[in-house]
Amino acid sequence: MTKHHLTWGRAALASAFILGSAVSAAAFTACEVTDTGGIDDNSFNQTAWKGVEDAMAELGIEGRYLESQAETDYEANLNSLLGGQCDIIITIGFLLGDATKKVAEANPDQKFSIVDFAYDPVVPNILGQVYATDEAAFLAGYLAAGMTKTGTLGTFGGINIPPVTIFMDGFVAGANYHNAQKGTDVKVLGWDPATREGLFTNNFESLDDGRAFAQNLYDEGADIVLPVAGPVGLGSAALADELGTDALKIIGVDADLYLTDPEKKHVYLTSIMKRMDTTVRDVIKAAQEGTFEGGVIVGTLESGGVGIAPFHDFEDAVPAEMKAELEAIQAGIIDGSISVSAQ
């Protein structure tokens, strides 16, 4: 994926660069404001930007982004994009929810969309993009419970917020479902769906934290770890690379980490994919075609908005029986016969 490495300052937008096709006064422009993980986070900012890039390639639009260096940048970055330069402004992440609402309500003629947030009541000029990631995480939890050699799995998050904990909820529920179906006693360390308490690094940036949290879980017996913390998880992958995949495997989140973290690709059993690229592209298309309206869209297993990645290097290690069971479970989740709530 070709990425455009630009970070725009708050006052520099008047002379901002155009990314994409040749400049045209009539061109449609989509603008993205990232969370603090940055555009190259191998996670949700990058995946959402791919949706803009896909729209640039498929729809002939122009695309821009602003990177937030700190949470205090959110509102300023949004305000700096006003003034007709952006036909739609897309904000990335739950933490931008308040700033997006404030700026959108003050500018009702500007279209906005936000990833990982929805408003109740609806804000007429904001379309929320949310994801049933617990559905895909349920599959990953079932897989991990069937593949563990120690009988212990681990997970940790970046911050205790719903777009993070929904992964952890589904992962625990999937492992519990495996226990119920197979008579196993696999434990998941790091998250309790009942008390809503668990392990959190309280940031989405520190690879050192990713290594340390995975090390602690490994020391407690976990041989498969799910980090739900954006780039922090790359530190966990580095640890797994050092220990070897017989000792520790990682489950990625948001994107297929086998593809986005090529140096450590061999440590990923699978990834829980949140297809923000698909929903971002669809939102841009709706805005371009004039069918945009405020509300919410939900990415599910059925719609292809979430899913688990291929097993890649572990393709031969995952038994055919497990693959068949995962297909059946996915069908059950889609038709409603299997609940992804905590078992």
HUUR-V438377 format. One record per residue. RES is the residue in three letters. SS is DSSP state (@ for helix, = for strand, . for the rest). Layout:
res = (RES RES)
ss = (SS SS)
This chain:
res = (MET THR LYS HIS HIS LEU THR TRP GLY ARG ALA ALA LEU ALA SER ALA PHE ILE LEU GLY SER ALA VAL SER ALA ALA ALA PHE THR ALA CYS GLU VAL THR ASP THR GLY GLY ILE ASP ASP ASN SER PHE ASN GLN THR ALA TRP LYS GLY VAL GLU ASP ALA MET ALA GLU LEU GLY ILE GLU GLY ARG TYR LEU GLU SER GLN ALA GLU THR ASP TYR GLU ALA ASN LEU ASN SER LEU LEU GLY GLY GLN CYS ASP ILE ILE ILE THR ILE GLY PHE LEU LEU GLY ASP ALA THR LYS LYS VAL ALA GLU ALA ASN PRO ASP GLN LYS PHE SER ILE VAL ASP PHE ALA TYR ASP PRO VAL VAL PRO ASN ILE LEU GLY GLN VAL TYR ALA THR ASP GLU ALA ALA PHE LEU ALA GLY TYR LEU ALA ALA GLY MET THR LYS THR GLY THR LEU GLY THR PHE GLY GLY ILE ASN ILE PRO PRO VAL THR ILE PHE MET ASP GLY PHE VAL ALA GLY ALA ASN TYR HIS ASN ALA GLN LYS GLY THR ASP VAL LYS VAL LEU GLY TRP ASP PRO ALA THR ARG GLU GLY LEU PHE THR ASN ASN PHE GLU SER LEU ASP ASP GLY ARG ALA PHE ALA GLN ASN LEU TYR ASP GLU GLY ALA ASP ILE VAL LEU PRO VAL ALA GLY PRO VAL GLY LEU GLY SER ALA ALA LEU ALA ASP GLU LEU GLY THR ASP ALA LEU LYS ILE ILE GLY VAL ASP ALA ASP LEU TYR LEU THR ASP PRO GLU LYS LYS HIS VAL TYR LEU THR SER ILE MET LYS ARG MET ASP THR THR VAL ARG ASP VAL ILE LYS ALA ALA GLN GLU GLY THR PHE GLU GLY GLY VAL ILE VAL GLY THR LEU GLU SER GLY GLY VAL GLY ILE ALA PRO PHE HIS ASP PHE GLU ASP ALA VAL PRO ALA GLU MET LYS ALA GLU LEU GLU ALA ILE GLN ALA GLY ILE ILE ASP GLY SER ILE SER VAL SER ALA GLN)
ss = (. . . . . . . . . . . . @ @ @ . . . = = . . . . . . . . = = = = = . . . . . . . . . . @ @ @ @ @ @ @ @ @ @ @ @ @ @ @ @ . . = = = = = . . . . @ @ @ @ @ @ @ @ @ @ . . . . . . . = = = = = . @ @ @ @ @ @ @ @ @ @ @ @ @ . . . . = = = = = . . . . . . . . . . = = = = = = . @ @ @ @ @ @ @ @ @ @ @ @ @ @ @ . . . . = = = = = = . . . . @ @ @ @ @ @ @ @ @ @ @ @ @ @ @ @ @ @ @ @ @ . . . . = = = . = = . . . . = = . = . . . . . . @ @ @ @ @ @ @ @ @ @ @ @ @ . . . . = = = = = . @ @ @ @ @ @ @ @ @ @ @ @ @ @ . . . . . = = = = = = . . @ @ @ @ . @ @ @ @ @ @ = = = = = = = . @ @ @ @ @ @ @ @ @ @ @ @ @ @ . . . . . = = = = = . . . . . . = = = . . . @ @ @ . . . . . @ @ @ @ @ @ @ @ @ @ @ @ @ @ @ @ . . . . . . . .)
